[in-house]
Amino acid sequence: MNKARLVADAEVPRVGGPERGIVEVAVGVLLRSGGDFLLTSRPPGKVYAGYWEFPGGKIETGETVVQALQRELHEEIGIHIDGAIPWQVETVDYPHALVRLNFCKVFAWQGELEMREGQSFAWQSLPVQVAPVLPGTLPVLRWLAAERSFHAAVISDPKL
């Protein structure tokens, strides 16, 4: 049984209509030893600019999810990850694209964070204090809450 996909901004028409293809994306959930996780803002000029998300990007032809994540995290935030553990997959229907988000947990990396696309970053715990949060980020926050037996709201602003 297929689970229903998450639909973002359902009132907005979909670019490409119902027959558009799925864009595969690798996403890193970087976790520090105390449990904090990294969120980055979407850079200026991109769709949903200023929204907070887990970092990552499109998987190129011939790449595995982990290879794409290694490349994207180096290009976007200047770190080299030592590996990634595939974790969850979520399909999100955004107005601009239908994306399959391949989430991986990352526990080890080298280098200092360097926001190479003009974005911001914030180490967060639950409930998340930054806003607005990209719709595709919400399931991850719920999964983290379930793993941690966190039973309150996953974001601090109840209007989000």
C-alpha positions as CSV (number, residue, x, y, z in Angstrom):
1,M,0.0,0.0,0.0
2,N,1.5,3.4,-1.0
3,K,1.3,6.1,1.5
4,A,-0.2,9.4,0.4
5,R,2.4,12.0,-0.7
6,L,2.7,15.2,1.1
7,V,1.2,18.1,-0.9
8,A,2.7,21.6,-0.2
9,D,0.6,24.7,-1.0
10,A,-2.2,22.6,-2.5
11,E,-4.1,25.7,-3.7
12,V,-1.2,26.6,-6.1
13,P,-1.2,25.0,-9.6
14,R,1.5,22.4,-10.3
15,V,4.1,23.3,-12.9
16,G,4.2,20.5,-15.5
17,G,0.8,19.1,-14.6
18,P,-0.1,15.7,-13.2
19,E,2.4,13.8,-15.6
20,R,5.6,15.5,-14.3
21,G,8.5,13.3,-13.3
22,I,9.9,12.8,-9.9
23,V,13.1,14.7,-9.0
24,E,15.4,12.5,-6.8
25,V,17.0,14.5,-3.9
26,A,19.6,13.4,-1.3
27,V,19.1,15.1,2.1
28,G,21.4,15.1,5.1
29,V,20.2,15.0,8.7
30,L,23.5,16.1,10.4
31,L,23.4,15.1,14.0
32,R,25.8,16.3,16.7
33,S,26.6,14.1,19.7
34,G,24.1,15.9,22.0
35,G,21.3,15.3,19.5
36,D,21.2,18.8,17.9
37,F,20.6,18.7,14.1
38,L,21.5,21.2,11.4
39,L,19.0,23.2,9.5
40,T,19.9,25.6,6.7
41,S,17.8,28.3,5.0
42,R,17.0,28.2,1.3
43,P,19.3,30.7,-0.5
44,P,18.1,33.9,-2.1
45,G,16.8,33.4,-5.6
46,K,15.6,29.8,-5.1
47,V,12.1,28.6,-4.7
48,Y,11.0,29.0,-1.0
49,A,13.9,31.3,-0.3
50,G,14.4,31.8,3.4
51,Y,12.6,28.7,4.4
52,W,14.5,26.3,6.7
53,E,15.3,22.8,5.6
54,F,17.8,19.9,6.0
55,P,20.7,20.4,3.5
56,G,21.1,18.4,0.3
57,G,20.3,18.5,-3.4
58,K,19.5,16.7,-6.6
59,I,20.9,13.3,-7.4
60,E,22.7,13.4,-10.7
61,T,22.6,10.5,-13.2
62,G,24.9,7.7,-12.1
63,E,25.1,8.8,-8.5
64,T,24.0,6.9,-5.4
65,V,22.1,8.8,-2.7
66,V,25.2,8.8,-0.5
67,Q,27.5,10.0,-3.4
68,A,25.0,12.8,-4.2
69,L,24.8,13.8,-0.6
70,Q,28.6,13.9,-0.3
71,R,28.9,16.1,-3.3
72,E,26.0,18.4,-2.4
73,L,27.1,19.0,1.2
74,H,30.6,19.8,0.0
75,E,29.3,22.2,-2.6
76,E,26.7,23.9,-0.4
77,I,28.1,23.9,3.1
78,G,31.8,23.1,2.6
79,I,32.1,19.9,4.6
80,H,33.2,16.3,3.7
81,I,31.0,13.7,5.2
82,D,32.5,10.4,6.3
83,G,29.4,8.5,5.2
84,A,25.7,8.5,5.6
85,I,23.1,6.1,6.8
86,P,20.0,5.9,4.5
87,W,17.0,6.5,6.8
88,Q,13.6,7.6,5.4
89,V,12.1,8.5,2.1
90,E,9.3,11.0,1.6
91,T,7.7,12.2,-1.7
92,V,6.6,15.9,-1.6
93,D,4.4,17.5,-4.3
94,Y,5.5,21.1,-4.4
95,P,4.0,23.5,-6.9
96,H,7.4,23.8,-8.8
97,A,8.4,20.1,-8.6
98,L,7.5,16.6,-7.5
99,V,10.4,15.5,-5.3
100,R,11.4,12.3,-3.7
101,L,13.5,13.2,-0.6
102,N,16.0,10.5,0.4
103,F,16.9,11.3,4.0
104,C,20.2,10.1,5.4
105,K,21.6,10.5,8.9
106,V,25.1,11.9,9.1
107,F,27.1,11.5,12.3
108,A,30.6,12.4,11.2
109,W,32.1,15.1,8.9
110,Q,35.2,17.1,8.4
111,G,35.6,20.8,7.9
112,E,33.9,23.9,9.2
113,L,30.5,24.9,8.0
114,E,30.8,27.4,5.2
115,M,27.5,28.6,3.7
116,R,28.6,28.8,0.1
117,E,25.2,29.9,-1.4
118,G,24.4,32.8,0.9
119,Q,22.2,30.7,3.2
120,S,22.1,30.7,7.0
121,F,22.5,27.8,9.3
122,A,21.2,26.9,12.8
123,W,21.8,24.0,15.1
124,Q,18.4,23.0,16.4
125,S,16.7,20.7,18.9
126,L,13.0,20.0,19.3
127,P,11.0,22.2,19.2
128,V,12.6,24.0,16.3
129,Q,13.0,27.7,16.9
130,V,13.6,28.9,13.3
131,A,10.8,29.7,10.8
132,P,9.3,29.3,8.3
133,V,10.1,25.6,7.9
134,L,9.9,24.0,4.4
135,P,7.0,21.5,4.2
136,G,9.3,18.6,3.4
137,T,11.2,19.2,6.6
138,L,8.1,18.6,8.9
139,P,8.0,14.8,8.5
140,V,11.7,14.6,9.5
141,L,11.0,16.6,12.7
142,R,8.1,14.2,13.5
143,W,10.4,11.1,12.9
144,L,13.0,12.6,15.2
145,A,10.4,13.4,17.8
146,A,9.1,9.8,17.7
147,E,12.6,8.4,18.1
148,R,13.2,10.7,21.0
149,S,9.8,10.1,22.7
150,F,9.3,13.9,22.3
151,H,5.5,14.5,22.6
152,A,5.2,18.2,22.2
153,A,5.0,20.4,19.1
154,V,8.0,19.9,16.8
155,I,8.2,23.6,15.9
156,S,8.0,26.5,18.3
157,D,5.5,28.6,16.3
158,P,2.1,26.9,16.4
159,K,1.0,28.9,13.3
160,L,3.5,27.0,11.1
